[in-house]
Amino acid sequence: MQTHQLERKLKALKLGGMMDTLELRLNEAQKENLGYLVFLEMLLEDENNRRSQKALSLRLRKARFEENKTLADFDLTYNPKIPAPLIRDLATCGYLDRKESVLLYGPVGVGKSHIAQALGHAACMKGYSVLYTKTNRLLQDLGGGHADGTFDVRLRKYILVDLLIVDDFGMKELSSQQAEDLYELISERYRAGSMIVVSNRAPKDWYALFPNPVYAEGALDRLINSSHQVFMPGKSYRPMHRPNHDADCNPGERATQGGETDS
């Protein structure tokens, strides 16, 4: 059978990707004197790997991460106050199967957003669907749904994923409509699946952001009582990644800059 005929048949069976490694595997089979079943198994393994990688790429794209962050990119030893064993355990994604949530909180710059997106990346690697968003963007999206009658449709996309990551939570007080929208979102997520919420404020301080204490208690009690609370104190992680421009300066410029210190 000619190669182009085989390619046409493989494509008809949605196995066209096998052509990418067919010649390599044929040469390998001839060189190693491999049997037909071993040869077929290698081709199928290649196809399975291709499909797995394609599915992972799609999940990562749909997650809408701001950056492609992983735990391997984060130096957990830089800040000894960060609970590294707990974070590594969360990266195994057992909390997702139990529909538990994660609350990451602490001062600015300690790496909360990095860890949140890294946990999301780990979830994508294990086959879970993930969506990352900032609180302000989420509330604007849901608010727009009230204006054009698409609130339920917009809410559904935050409910149907296995893991919803909400960053920059608690930056400012909520309006009555925003509080109601968050109450509905958290109530639905409580039944549907896990959340990761990232904030500079401690969870106990979130209640004051809601103008209506009924919505605050209804939403936050569900979220907080079913969550792993990860406090990330300590020094900022950002100066560690600040570009060093000394190499671009002449000696006179370095002498001028020598008196400057990081705040």
Secondary structure in CASP SS format (residue, H / E / C, confidence):
PFRMAT SS
TARGET T0000
AUTHOR 0000-0000-0000
METHOD secondary structure of the structure
MODEL  1
M C 1.00
Q C 1.00
T H 1.00
H H 1.00
Q H 1.00
L H 1.00
E H 1.00
R H 1.00
K H 1.00
L H 1.00
K H 1.00
A H 1.00
L C 1.00
K C 1.00
L C 1.00
G H 1.00
G H 1.00
M H 1.00
M H 1.00
D H 1.00
T H 1.00
L H 1.00
E H 1.00
L H 1.00
R H 1.00
L H 1.00
N H 1.00
E H 1.00
A H 1.00
Q H 1.00
K H 1.00
E H 1.00
N C 1.00
L C 1.00
G C 1.00
Y H 1.00
L H 1.00
V H 1.00
F H 1.00
L H 1.00
E H 1.00
M H 1.00
L H 1.00
L H 1.00
E H 1.00
D H 1.00
E H 1.00
N H 1.00
N H 1.00
R H 1.00
R H 1.00
S H 1.00
Q H 1.00
K H 1.00
A H 1.00
L H 1.00
S H 1.00
L H 1.00
R H 1.00
L H 1.00
R H 1.00
K H 1.00
A H 1.00
R C 1.00
F C 1.00
E C 1.00
E C 1.00
N C 1.00
K C 1.00
T C 1.00
L H 1.00
A H 1.00
D H 1.00
F C 1.00
D C 1.00
L C 1.00
T C 1.00
Y C 1.00
N C 1.00
P C 1.00
K C 1.00
I C 1.00
P C 1.00
A H 1.00
P H 1.00
L H 1.00
I H 1.00
R H 1.00
D H 1.00
L H 1.00
A C 1.00
T C 1.00
C C 1.00
G H 1.00
Y H 1.00
L H 1.00
D H 1.00
R C 1.00
K C 1.00
E C 1.00
S E 1.00
V E 1.00
L E 1.00
L E 1.00
Y E 1.00
G C 1.00
P C 1.00
V C 1.00
G C 1.00
V C 1.00
G C 1.00
K H 1.00
S H 1.00
H H 1.00
I H 1.00
A H 1.00
Q H 1.00
A H 1.00
L H 1.00
G H 1.00
H H 1.00
A H 1.00
A H 1.00
C H 1.00
M H 1.00
K C 1.00
G C 1.00
Y C 1.00
S C 1.00
V E 1.00
L E 1.00
Y E 1.00
T E 1.00
K E 1.00
T H 1.00
N H 1.00
R H 1.00
L H 1.00
L H 1.00
Q H 1.00
D H 1.00
L H 1.00
G H 1.00
G H 1.00
G H 1.00
H H 1.00
A H 1.00
D H 1.00
G C 1.00
T C 1.00
F H 1.00
D H 1.00
V H 1.00
R H 1.00
L H 1.00
R H 1.00
K H 1.00
Y H 1.00
I H 1.00
L C 1.00
V C 1.00
D C 1.00
L E 1.00
L E 1.00
I E 1.00
V E 1.00
D E 1.00
D E 1.00
F E 1.00
G C 1.00
M C 1.00
K C 1.00
E C 1.00
L C 1.00
S C 1.00
S H 1.00
Q H 1.00
Q H 1.00
A H 1.00
E H 1.00
D H 1.00
L H 1.00
Y H 1.00
E H 1.00
L H 1.00
I H 1.00
S H 1.00
E H 1.00
R H 1.00
Y H 1.00
R H 1.00
A H 1.00
G C 1.00
S E 1.00
M E 1.00
I E 1.00
V E 1.00
V E 1.00
S E 1.00
N C 1.00
R C 1.00
A C 1.00
P H 1.00
K H 1.00
D H 1.00
W C 1.00
Y H 1.00
A H 1.00
L H 1.00
F C 1.00
P C 1.00
N C 1.00
P H 1.00
V H 1.00
Y H 1.00
A H 1.00
E H 1.00
G H 1.00
A H 1.00
L H 1.00
D H 1.00
R H 1.00
L H 1.00
I H 1.00
N H 1.00
S C 1.00
S E 1.00
H E 1.00
Q E 1.00
V E 1.00
F E 1.00
M C 1.00
P C 1.00
G C 1.00
K C 1.00
S C 1.00
Y C 1.00
R H 1.00
P H 1.00
M H 1.00
H H 1.00
R C 1.00
P C 1.00
N C 1.00
H C 1.00
D H 1.00
A H 1.00
D H 1.00
C C 1.00
N C 1.00
P H 1.00
G H 1.00
E H 1.00
R H 1.00
A H 1.00
T H 1.00
Q H 1.00
G C 1.00
G C 1.00
E C 1.00
T C 1.00
D C 1.00
S C 1.00
END
